[in-house]
């Protein structure tokens, strides 16, 4: 399973023209996972630096989608508050946890409530997959891995994403078909979810 994950990540990270969107997907996930305590703020801030370094790269492919626009708006909002903090003290990094966990769901989903962080992971992975900056297995596994925290799974994604991720891991000959199933399930989620909520 670890080797499969590494292999899938290497593939995603080989998409040089989509590096901005790949790193943006990681960054948004990390902001949401910070709320669950999956890692410290330093991890998020280091990924923020990777995104910021790619913002002005003309070789980066953009979709111009509403989802991409909202993710980039979150980065723009955070930039004056967090730039340079990846090399700062732990106290300085801890001081921006609240903005790192509140700005992305507010600007991407249009809300920031008690259920928003798991929702943001799901929305981020589903849209990143739809815009070809994520792999089906990684999208499913990233959602399924949050089952540990028993989040409010308002859209019933934990069970199917867990089942599909396990099938992808256990049945190499079926991976292409399972990837299609993951994409179909996440497309259906995107169609029925209420986001983004209009202001």
C-alpha distance (Angstrom), angle and dihedral (degrees) to the residues before:
residue distance angle dihedral
X1 . . .
X2 3.81 . .
X3 3.79 91.7 .
X4 3.79 90.8 48.5
X5 3.80 90.2 51.5
X6 3.80 91.5 48.9
X7 3.80 91.1 48.3
X8 3.80 92.5 50.3
X9 3.82 91.7 47.1
X10 3.81 91.3 49.6
X11 3.79 89.1 53.8
X12 3.81 92.9 50.1
X13 3.79 91.5 46.3
X14 3.81 90.6 51.8
X15 3.82 90.2 67.3
X16 3.80 94.3 97.9
X17 3.80 94.8 176.7
X18 3.82 90.4 53.0
X19 3.80 97.8 43.8
X20 3.80 93.0 114.4
X21 3.79 92.7 54.4
X22 3.82 92.8 42.2
X23 3.81 91.3 53.0
X24 3.81 90.5 42.5
X25 3.81 89.3 55.1
X26 3.81 90.6 51.3
X27 3.81 91.1 46.2
X28 3.81 95.4 51.7
X29 3.81 90.8 47.1
X30 3.79 90.8 48.9
X31 3.82 91.7 51.3
X32 3.80 89.9 52.9
X33 3.82 93.1 44.7
X34 3.80 90.6 49.8
X35 3.80 87.3 68.8
X36 3.82 88.5 59.1
X37 3.81 91.5 47.8
X38 3.80 93.9 -116.5
X39 3.84 89.9 143.9
X40 3.78 141.1 -10.9
X41 3.80 127.3 -84.9
X42 3.81 91.4 -104.1
X43 3.82 90.0 71.5
X44 3.81 90.8 53.3
X45 3.80 93.0 45.7
X46 3.81 92.7 51.1
X47 3.81 89.5 53.5
X48 3.79 89.8 47.2
X49 3.82 87.2 59.1
X50 3.81 90.5 52.1
X51 3.81 90.7 52.7
X52 3.81 93.4 45.2
X53 3.82 91.2 51.2
X54 3.81 90.5 57.4
X55 3.80 99.6 44.2
X56 3.80 95.4 93.8
X57 3.81 96.8 37.5
X58 3.82 106.0 120.9
X59 3.81 90.9 -158.6
X60 3.80 91.4 67.6
X61 3.77 115.4 106.0
X62 3.81 115.2 -128.7
X63 3.79 127.0 -166.0
X64 3.79 96.8 -162.9
X65 3.81 88.5 -141.3
X66 3.79 122.2 153.3
X67 3.80 88.5 -113.7
X68 3.81 92.9 53.9
X69 3.81 91.0 45.0
X70 3.80 91.2 52.7
X71 3.82 93.0 47.8
X72 3.80 90.8 50.6
X73 3.81 90.0 47.1
X74 3.81 88.5 56.7
X75 3.80 90.0 52.6
X76 3.81 90.8 48.5
X77 3.82 91.3 49.7
X78 3.81 92.2 48.8
X79 3.79 97.1 43.2
X80 3.82 99.6 86.0
X81 3.80 90.8 44.3
X82 3.80 100.7 47.4
X83 3.82 109.3 22.8
X84 3.79 111.2 125.7
X85 3.80 94.7 9.5
X86 3.81 93.8 110.6
X87 3.82 85.9 80.7
X88 3.81 95.7 39.7
X89 3.80 130.5 100.4
X90 3.79 122.2 -74.4
X91 3.80 89.1 -108.9
X92 3.80 91.7 54.5
X93 3.80 90.6 48.6
X94 3.79 92.1 47.9
X95 3.79 89.5 52.9
X96 3.82 91.4 68.3
X97 3.81 98.8 47.0
X98 3.79 91.3 102.2
X99 3.80 94.3 53.9
X100 3.81 92.5 43.6
X101 3.80 90.6 54.0
X102 3.81 98.0 40.1
X103 3.82 108.1 38.1
X104 3.84 98.7 58.6
X105 3.83 97.2 50.8
X106 3.79 91.3 42.5
X107 3.81 94.8 51.2
X108 3.81 98.6 34.5
X109 3.80 101.9 38.1
X110 3.80 98.0 22.0
X111 3.80 91.7 -123.2
X112 3.78 141.0 67.4
X113 3.77 113.8 -161.4
X114 3.77 138.8 135.3
X115 3.82 92.2 -74.2
X116 3.78 97.9 39.5
X117 3.79 99.9 93.8
X118 3.78 97.6 61.5
X119 3.80 88.6 39.4
X120 3.81 88.7 54.0
X121 3.81 91.8 52.7
X122 3.81 90.3 51.9
X123 3.81 94.5 44.3
X124 3.80 92.3 45.8
X125 3.80 94.5 49.5
X126 3.81 94.0 43.9
X127 3.80 93.7 50.2
X128 3.80 94.3 41.6
X129 3.81 89.0 53.7
X130 3.81 91.8 47.4
X131 3.82 89.9 51.3
X132 3.83 93.3 48.8
X133 3.78 97.8 -113.5
X134 3.81 95.5 110.1
X135 3.80 137.3 49.6
X136 3.82 119.8 -121.0
X137 3.79 94.1 -122.7
X138 3.80 93.8 50.7
X139 3.80 91.7 47.6
X140 3.81 91.5 51.4
X141 3.79 95.0 42.9
X142 3.83 93.5 47.7
X143 3.80 90.4 53.7
X144 3.81 94.5 42.3
X145 3.81 93.0 49.7
X146 3.81 90.7 66.2
X147 3.82 90.2 66.6
X148 3.81 85.5 91.2
X149 3.83 88.5 72.4
X150 3.83 93.8 47.8
X151 3.82 93.4 -132.8
X152 3.78 122.8 -170.0
X153 3.81 96.6 -88.9
X154 3.81 96.2 -158.6
X155 3.80 94.4 171.9
X156 3.79 99.5 40.2
X157 3.80 96.8 -117.1
X158 3.80 101.8 136.1
X159 3.79 97.2 73.8
X160 3.83 98.5 46.1
X161 3.82 94.0 40.3
X162 3.80 91.1 49.7
X163 3.80 92.5 47.9
X164 3.81 92.7 46.7
X165 3.81 93.8 45.8
X166 3.81 90.6 51.6
X167 3.82 91.7 48.1
X168 3.81 89.5 49.7
X169 3.81 89.4 52.3
X170 3.80 96.9 43.8
X171 3.81 101.7 40.1
X172 3.80 111.3 48.0
X173 3.82 92.5 174.7
X174 3.80 90.7 59.4
X175 3.81 98.7 47.0
X176 3.77 96.9 107.4
X177 3.82 91.9 51.2
X178 3.80 92.4 44.0
X179 3.81 89.6 50.4
X180 3.80 88.6 55.7
X181 3.82 89.9 50.6
X182 3.81 91.2 51.0
X183 3.80 91.3 50.7
X184 3.81 91.4 47.6
X185 3.82 92.2 50.2
X186 3.79 92.8 48.3
X187 3.82 92.2 45.6
X188 3.81 88.5 54.4
X189 3.81 89.0 50.1
X190 3.81 90.6 51.1
X191 3.81 90.0 51.2
X192 3.80 95.0 52.8
X193 3.83 100.8 36.0
X194 3.82 116.6 99.5
X195 3.79 98.0 -133.9
X196 2.85 139.8 157.4
X197 3.77 93.1 40.3
X198 3.79 110.2 -148.5
X199 3.75 117.2 -120.9
